[in-house]
Amino acid sequence: MAAALCIRSQAFDETGFLDGAPEAVRPFLKELRASQLFEVFIQTHIELPAEARPPRASPPALVLGRRL
């Protein structure tokens, strides 16, 4: 499995996140995981119930119904 967000029962699986990544990128992912911004991302997009998550913005091309 690539370095995708690993989810188990709606909780972030840090071990799976790191173990699923190529060895060469694991040091970077460990640093990323330690960042405050990534923690906020996890809380907002993974651990919150779907109803509590902020709405996602649609790309302008989809909203306008045409390609940019």
N, C-alpha and C positions, 0 to 999 in steps of 0.2 A: 504494500500500500504506500502511496506517495505521502508527502508531508501535508496531508489534508487535515482539517479539523476532525478529530476523533470524538465521537459522542457516544456515551453509554448512559442510557436512562436520563437523557437531557443534562448530563454533567460532562464537563470537559475532561477528557482522558489524557492527562499529560504524558503518561508513560507510552500510550499508543501513538500520540503525536510525535514524540521523539523517536521511538523505536521504528515507526513506519517510514522514517526519513532516511535518505542515504547518509552514510557515515560522514561524508564530507561536509554536509550542511548542518549537522547536529549542533556544533558549537554556536553557530549563528542562531539556530532555533532556540537554544537554551537562553541566549541573550535576549532574543525577541520575547520569549515567554516571561522573562523577568521584568519586562517593561510595563509601565503603568498603562500605556495606551492599549497594549494587547490584552491586559486584564479587563479593561473597560469593554473592549470588543467582545471578549468571551462572555462577560456578564450581560451585555446588551443583546447579543445575537445567538447565544446558545443556552445560557442558564435561565433566562427569563421565560415565563410562559409566552406562547405565541401572541396571546391577547395583549400582553403588556409591552411587547416589542414596538419600537417606533416604526411607522410606515416607511417602506422603501421608496425612494424616488425612482421614477421611470426615466430611462434615457430620453432626451428630447425627441429623437427620431421616432420612438414608439408613441409618444404623446401626440406628436403632430401627424403621425401616420405616413411619414415619408422618410426617405434617407437623407442624411445630411451631406 
